[in-house]
Amino acid sequence: MRRSEVLAEESVVCLQKALNHLREIWELIGIPEDQRLQRTEVVKKHIKGLLDMMIAEEESLKERLLKSINFCRKELNTLCKELSLESFKEKEESTILQLEKDLRTQVEMMLKKKKERMQELKVLQERDQDLCEVLCTTPYSISSTLVPSLEELDQFRQHLQTLAETKASRREEFINIKKQIILCMEELDHTPDTSFERDVVCEDEEAFCLSLENIAALQTLLRQLEMQKAQNEALCDGLRSRIRELWDRLQIPPEEREALAMFMTGSKTKIRKALQSEVDRLEELKIQNMKKVIEAIRVELALYWEKCFYSQEQRQAFAPYFDENYTETLLQLHDTELGELKHYYETHKELFEGVQKWEDSWKLFLEFERKASDPSRFTNRGGNLLKEEKQRAKLQKTLPKLEEELKAQIELWEQEHSKAFVVNGQKFMEYVMEQWEMHRLEKEKAKQERQLKKSQQTETEMLYGSTPRTPSKRRVLGPNTPGKVRKPSKTPTRLGQRTAPLGTQGHNKENIELSGSILTGGCPYLAPLQRNLTINSVASTYSEFAKDPSLFDCSSVGSQRELSKASRSDVPSRVLNSTNIQS
């Protein structure tokens, strides 16, 4: 049994006792029965009224609880929708009081969540407003009255993070551009004269609006200042170049040049004005020294003519170069010609440098060729001969390769410019072929001269014998050293030929060997002597005999007649068959 039921039974017993006690008192007092009845009716009314009142109060409590339950249910449904949460699930078999308590607690918790979300939304909106003012963008689109969902708040936070990063990057870009703008303005001696320039340079950095338009305007301002700075630098560089050019032409002494050294760098207004003043002064001085300046330009023109491989015809085509009337007009013509020539050289500098490289290699190759034909090269010391031969072999390989590369470059250049690329008045490849042909002809001429010299030497030896050589070193005999006399060699002599002196036969040995080995493939010195006679040597010998027959004896005359017959026969033009003249 419940305690409430026990208490109810005890209440009934207590009431019964109380009524019994009242009845006993009434009997002792002697109250009549009708009065007892009245008195009992009064007690009944009091007890019944009290109980009715209590019941009414409890019924009211019940109604209030039911109303609260209904209200909490509605509030919970609304809050769950606003907070995007699932509906609250009530516990089964819950009493009214417990259900009301659960619902009321859940409502309080939902209201707390709603309040927290709305407060966070307010904070996020305030941050968004600050960032939008700095970046000059529209605020984030979200309702300030509706409760945001967790997803909406997360998206809002991500949006603000992106705005913060954008602000940081734009702030950094703004600071960097501002520094460059200030430097350019200082370099240009420029004072901010517009509101935008003053906002950039003079105002607080935090107050500057970092909108895309302002960043673009900053970049435009910087480009304009940099362009103006570049123009000033180009102007100052041009002034400096002109000053150096005039210095060189006017032969200004170093001490005068040193006075302007501090203005030879930078492009500020002060520097530009000083440079312009110096140019004006030098121009005036140039007019006063017209002849000297024009002659200096002509020296420079000649230098660029060499660099551009101008032919004499091309050089002579510039008639003012030879004009002796030194006027401002003549100077202007020279300046214009020099400027065009410099531009022409710079435009095609790569080609000219390639041609110059070929020219240098060609000259070196010719030098090696000359050294290779010089007999004195065999007196080489320190391995120079081997080194030169290696360089010569290398040049023989690199020259054709260089010519092919230049040929390809020049063909491409001629296609682009629709004109011929000339070197010394000729097409480059024609010029190269002409140089090779001249080299070949010179080699052929040198070869013929050597052959003629050898034939003349052979003729002289046949007529007068070998010519003694002068020894490079003579041995000095001491007073007590007996002289050694070379014994005459046992070589057969020929009729009609003078015997060479004893001292010269040994020196003439290599001449005889050279004559025998190269001209006729003859035998060595100790073998019976053989002579190879060319047509020229035979003809000259015959003419000498005709003038003075006493020069030869009978045996030699017979030999000469045979040779004369042989010379009239069909023999090669360079060498006749060898004729052996034996004694």
MODAWO-V855895 format. One record per residue. N is the residue number from 1. RES is the residue in one letter. D_CENTER is the distance of its C-alpha to the mean C-alpha in whole Angstrom. Layout:
n = <N & N>
res = <RES & RES>
d_center = <D_CENTER & D_CENTER>
This chain:
n = <1 & 2 & 3 & 4 & 5 & 6 & 7 & 8 & 9 & 10 & 11 & 12 & 13 & 14 & 15 & 16 & 17 & 18 & 19 & 20 & 21 & 22 & 23 & 24 & 25 & 26 & 27 & 28 & 29 & 30 & 31 & 32 & 33 & 34 & 35 & 36 & 37 & 38 & 39 & 40 & 41 & 42 & 43 & 44 & 45 & 46 & 47 & 48 & 49 & 50 & 51 & 52 & 53 & 54 & 55 & 56 & 57 & 58 & 59 & 60 & 61 & 62 & 63 & 64 & 65 & 66 & 67 & 68 & 69 & 70 & 71 & 72 & 73 & 74 & 75 & 76 & 77 & 78 & 79 & 80 & 81 & 82 & 83 & 84 & 85 & 86 & 87 & 88 & 89 & 90 & 91 & 92 & 93 & 94 & 95 & 96 & 97 & 98 & 99 & 100 & 101 & 102 & 103 & 104 & 105 & 106 & 107 & 108 & 109 & 110 & 111 & 112 & 113 & 114 & 115 & 116 & 117 & 118 & 119 & 120 & 121 & 122 & 123 & 124 & 125 & 126 & 127 & 128 & 129 & 130 & 131 & 132 & 133 & 134 & 135 & 136 & 137 & 138 & 139 & 140 & 141 & 142 & 143 & 144 & 145 & 146 & 147 & 148 & 149 & 150 & 151 & 152 & 153 & 154 & 155 & 156 & 157 & 158 & 159 & 160 & 161 & 162 & 163 & 164 & 165 & 166 & 167 & 168 & 169 & 170 & 171 & 172 & 173 & 174 & 175 & 176 & 177 & 178 & 179 & 180 & 181 & 182 & 183 & 184 & 185 & 186 & 187 & 188 & 189 & 190 & 191 & 192 & 193 & 194 & 195 & 196 & 197 & 198 & 199 & 200 & 201 & 202 & 203 & 204 & 205 & 206 & 207 & 208 & 209 & 210 & 211 & 212 & 213 & 214 & 215 & 216 & 217 & 218 & 219 & 220 & 221 & 222 & 223 & 224 & 225 & 226 & 227 & 228 & 229 & 230 & 231 & 232 & 233 & 234 & 235 & 236 & 237 & 238 & 239 & 240 & 241 & 242 & 243 & 244 & 245 & 246 & 247 & 248 & 249 & 250 & 251 & 252 & 253 & 254 & 255 & 256 & 257 & 258 & 259 & 260 & 261 & 262 & 263 & 264 & 265 & 266 & 267 & 268 & 269 & 270 & 271 & 272 & 273 & 274 & 275 & 276 & 277 & 278 & 279 & 280 & 281 & 282 & 283 & 284 & 285 & 286 & 287 & 288 & 289 & 290 & 291 & 292 & 293 & 294 & 295 & 296 & 297 & 298 & 299 & 300 & 301 & 302 & 303 & 304 & 305 & 306 & 307 & 308 & 309 & 310 & 311 & 312 & 313 & 314 & 315 & 316 & 317 & 318 & 319 & 320 & 321 & 322 & 323 & 324 & 325 & 326 & 327 & 328 & 329 & 330 & 331 & 332 & 333 & 334 & 335 & 336 & 337 & 338 & 339 & 340 & 341 & 342 & 343 & 344 & 345 & 346 & 347 & 348 & 349 & 350 & 351 & 352 & 353 & 354 & 355 & 356 & 357 & 358 & 359 & 360 & 361 & 362 & 363 & 364 & 365 & 366 & 367 & 368 & 369 & 370 & 371 & 372 & 373 & 374 & 375 & 376 & 377 & 378 & 379 & 380 & 381 & 382 & 383 & 384 & 385 & 386 & 387 & 388 & 389 & 390 & 391 & 392 & 393 & 394 & 395 & 396 & 397 & 398 & 399 & 400 & 401 & 402 & 403 & 404 & 405 & 406 & 407 & 408 & 409 & 410 & 411 & 412 & 413 & 414 & 415 & 416 & 417 & 418 & 419 & 420 & 421 & 422 & 423 & 424 & 425 & 426 & 427 & 428 & 429 & 430 & 431 & 432 & 433 & 434 & 435 & 436 & 437 & 438 & 439 & 440 & 441 & 442 & 443 & 444 & 445 & 446 & 447 & 448 & 449 & 450 & 451 & 452 & 453 & 454 & 455 & 456 & 457 & 458 & 459 & 460 & 461 & 462 & 463 & 464 & 465 & 466 & 467 & 468 & 469 & 470 & 471 & 472 & 473 & 474 & 475 & 476 & 477 & 478 & 479 & 480 & 481 & 482 & 483 & 484 & 485 & 486 & 487 & 488 & 489 & 490 & 491 & 492 & 493 & 494 & 495 & 496 & 497 & 498 & 499 & 500 & 501 & 502 & 503 & 504 & 505 & 506 & 507 & 508 & 509 & 510 & 511 & 512 & 513 & 514 & 515 & 516 & 517 & 518 & 519 & 520 & 521 & 522 & 523 & 524 & 525 & 526 & 527 & 528 & 529 & 530 & 531 & 532 & 533 & 534 & 535 & 536 & 537 & 538 & 539 & 540 & 541 & 542 & 543 & 544 & 545 & 546 & 547 & 548 & 549 & 550 & 551 & 552 & 553 & 554 & 555 & 556 & 557 & 558 & 559 & 560 & 561 & 562 & 563 & 564 & 565 & 566 & 567 & 568 & 569 & 570 & 571 & 572 & 573 & 574 & 575 & 576 & 577 & 578 & 579 & 580 & 581 & 582 & 583>
res = <M & R & R & S & E & V & L & A & E & E & S & V & V & C & L & Q & K & A & L & N & H & L & R & E & I & W & E & L & I & G & I & P & E & D & Q & R & L & Q & R & T & E & V & V & K & K & H & I & K & G & L & L & D & M & M & I & A & E & E & E & S & L & K & E & R & L & L & K & S & I & N & F & C & R & K & E & L & N & T & L & C & K & E & L & S & L & E & S & F & K & E & K & E & E & S & T & I & L & Q & L & E & K & D & L & R & T & Q & V & E & M & M & L & K & K & K & K & E & R & M & Q & E & L & K & V & L & Q & E & R & D & Q & D & L & C & E & V & L & C & T & T & P & Y & S & I & S & S & T & L & V & P & S & L & E & E & L & D & Q & F & R & Q & H & L & Q & T & L & A & E & T & K & A & S & R & R & E & E & F & I & N & I & K & K & Q & I & I & L & C & M & E & E & L & D & H & T & P & D & T & S & F & E & R & D & V & V & C & E & D & E & E & A & F & C & L & S & L & E & N & I & A & A & L & Q & T & L & L & R & Q & L & E & M & Q & K & A & Q & N & E & A & L & C & D & G & L & R & S & R & I & R & E & L & W & D & R & L & Q & I & P & P & E & E & R & E & A & L & A & M & F & M & T & G & S & K & T & K & I & R & K & A & L & Q & S & E & V & D & R & L & E & E & L & K & I & Q & N & M & K & K & V & I & E & A & I & R & V & E & L & A & L & Y & W & E & K & C & F & Y & S & Q & E & Q & R & Q & A & F & A & P & Y & F & D & E & N & Y & T & E & T & L & L & Q & L & H & D & T & E & L & G & E & L & K & H & Y & Y & E & T & H & K & E & L & F & E & G & V & Q & K & W & E & D & S & W & K & L & F & L & E & F & E & R & K & A & S & D & P & S & R & F & T & N & R & G & G & N & L & L & K & E & E & K & Q & R & A & K & L & Q & K & T & L & P & K & L & E & E & E & L & K & A & Q & I & E & L & W & E & Q & E & H & S & K & A & F & V & V & N & G & Q & K & F & M & E & Y & V & M & E & Q & W & E & M & H & R & L & E & K & E & K & A & K & Q & E & R & Q & L & K & K & S & Q & Q & T & E & T & E & M & L & Y & G & S & T & P & R & T & P & S & K & R & R & V & L & G & P & N & T & P & G & K & V & R & K & P & S & K & T & P & T & R & L & G & Q & R & T & A & P & L & G & T & Q & G & H & N & K & E & N & I & E & L & S & G & S & I & L & T & G & G & C & P & Y & L & A & P & L & Q & R & N & L & T & I & N & S & V & A & S & T & Y & S & E & F & A & K & D & P & S & L & F & D & C & S & S & V & G & S & Q & R & E & L & S & K & A & S & R & S & D & V & P & S & R & V & L & N & S & T & N & I & Q & S>
d_center = <103 & 100 & 101 & 101 & 104 & 106 & 105 & 107 & 110 & 110 & 110 & 113 & 115 & 114 & 115 & 118 & 119 & 119 & 121 & 124 & 124 & 124 & 127 & 129 & 129 & 130 & 133 & 134 & 134 & 136 & 134 & 135 & 133 & 132 & 131 & 129 & 128 & 126 & 125 & 123 & 122 & 120 & 119 & 117 & 116 & 114 & 113 & 112 & 110 & 108 & 107 & 106 & 104 & 102 & 102 & 100 & 98 & 97 & 96 & 94 & 92 & 92 & 91 & 88 & 87 & 87 & 85 & 82 & 82 & 81 & 79 & 77 & 76 & 75 & 73 & 71 & 71 & 69 & 67 & 66 & 65 & 63 & 61 & 61 & 63 & 65 & 69 & 71 & 74 & 77 & 79 & 82 & 86 & 84 & 87 & 87 & 86 & 83 & 82 & 82 & 80 & 77 & 77 & 77 & 74 & 72 & 72 & 71 & 68 & 67 & 67 & 65 & 62 & 63 & 63 & 60 & 58 & 58 & 58 & 54 & 54 & 54 & 52 & 49 & 50 & 50 & 46 & 45 & 47 & 45 & 42 & 42 & 43 & 40 & 38 & 40 & 41 & 44 & 46 & 46 & 49 & 52 & 55 & 57 & 60 & 60 & 59 & 56 & 56 & 54 & 51 & 51 & 50 & 48 & 46 & 46 & 45 & 42 & 41 & 42 & 39 & 37 & 37 & 37 & 34 & 33 & 34 & 32 & 29 & 30 & 31 & 28 & 26 & 29 & 29 & 25 & 25 & 29 & 27 & 24 & 27 & 29 & 27 & 26 & 30 & 30 & 28 & 29 & 33 & 33 & 36 & 37 & 39 & 39 & 40 & 37 & 35 & 38 & 38 & 35 & 35 & 38 & 40 & 40 & 37 & 39 & 41 & 38 & 38 & 35 & 35 & 32 & 34 & 33 & 30 & 29 & 31 & 29 & 25 & 27 & 28 & 25 & 23 & 26 & 26 & 22 & 23 & 26 & 24 & 21 & 24 & 26 & 23 & 22 & 26 & 26 & 23 & 25 & 29 & 27 & 26 & 29 & 31 & 30 & 30 & 34 & 34 & 34 & 36 & 39 & 38 & 38 & 39 & 37 & 39 & 39 & 35 & 35 & 37 & 34 & 32 & 32 & 31 & 28 & 25 & 25 & 26 & 29 & 32 & 34 & 32 & 31 & 35 & 35 & 33 & 34 & 38 & 36 & 35 & 39 & 40 & 38 & 39 & 43 & 43 & 41 & 44 & 46 & 44 & 44 & 45 & 42 & 39 & 40 & 40 & 37 & 35 & 37 & 36 & 32 & 33 & 34 & 31 & 29 & 32 & 31 & 27 & 28 & 31 & 33 & 37 & 40 & 41 & 38 & 38 & 42 & 41 & 40 & 43 & 43 & 41 & 45 & 46 & 48 & 49 & 46 & 46 & 44 & 43 & 42 & 40 & 38 & 38 & 37 & 34 & 33 & 33 & 31 & 28 & 29 & 28 & 25 & 24 & 25 & 23 & 20 & 20 & 21 & 19 & 18 & 21 & 23 & 21 & 22 & 26 & 26 & 25 & 27 & 30 & 29 & 30 & 33 & 34 & 34 & 35 & 38 & 39 & 39 & 41 & 44 & 44 & 45 & 48 & 49 & 52 & 51 & 48 & 50 & 51 & 48 & 47 & 44 & 43 & 41 & 43 & 41 & 38 & 38 & 39 & 36 & 34 & 36 & 36 & 32 & 32 & 34 & 32 & 29 & 30 & 31 & 28 & 26 & 28 & 28 & 24 & 25 & 27 & 25 & 22 & 25 & 27 & 24 & 24 & 28 & 28 & 25 & 27 & 31 & 32 & 32 & 29 & 32 & 32 & 35 & 36 & 36 & 34 & 32 & 33 & 36 & 36 & 34 & 38 & 40 & 38 & 39 & 43 & 43 & 43 & 45 & 48 & 47 & 48 & 51 & 52 & 52 & 53 & 56 & 57 & 57 & 59 & 62 & 62 & 63 & 65 & 67 & 67 & 69 & 71 & 72 & 72 & 75 & 77 & 77 & 75 & 72 & 71 & 71 & 67 & 67 & 66 & 63 & 65 & 69 & 71 & 73 & 76 & 78 & 82 & 83 & 81 & 83 & 81 & 80 & 81 & 79 & 81 & 81 & 80 & 82 & 80 & 82 & 82 & 83 & 85 & 84 & 81 & 81 & 81 & 78 & 79 & 79 & 76 & 73 & 74 & 72 & 69 & 69 & 69 & 65 & 66 & 68 & 66 & 63 & 65 & 67 & 64 & 62 & 64 & 67 & 66 & 69 & 70 & 70 & 72 & 75 & 75 & 78 & 76 & 74 & 73 & 71 & 71 & 69 & 71 & 70 & 72 & 75 & 75 & 75 & 77 & 80 & 80 & 80 & 83 & 85 & 85 & 86 & 88 & 89 & 85 & 86 & 89 & 90 & 88 & 85 & 86 & 87 & 83 & 82 & 84 & 82 & 79 & 80 & 81 & 78 & 75 & 77 & 77 & 73 & 71 & 67 & 66 & 64 & 66 & 70 & 72 & 73 & 76 & 78 & 80 & 82 & 85>
